[in-house]
Amino acid sequence: MKSLRSYSIVLSGVLLLAGCRMNEHSPTVDILGSYFPAWMVCIVAGLALVVVAKQLFAGWKIDAHLRPAPLVYLCLMILFTLLVWLFFFKN
């Protein structure tokens, strides 16, 4: 019974570490000499794209038809963030 428990602990550790590779660079972006995690840059870019999309929707007068608006803009934020990630960091 004790050996089964130790095997399961080792197996779970191996499975959890299976995605970690050696000699891989971390996803960081150099901005003015300071390194930021790439996901932070993608979130900021996604937020900027949502602001632009909101302005476009208001200009096209379809902003009033987007219901529920917080959910629509949240989904757009997620979409734009993931698209920026795929476009710049898909290696």
Secondary structure, 3 states (H helix, E strand, C coil): CHHHHHHHHHHHHHHHCCCCCCCCCCCEEEECCEEEEHHHHHHHHHHHHHHHHHHHHHHCCCHHHCCCHHHHHHHHHHHHHHHHHHHHHCC
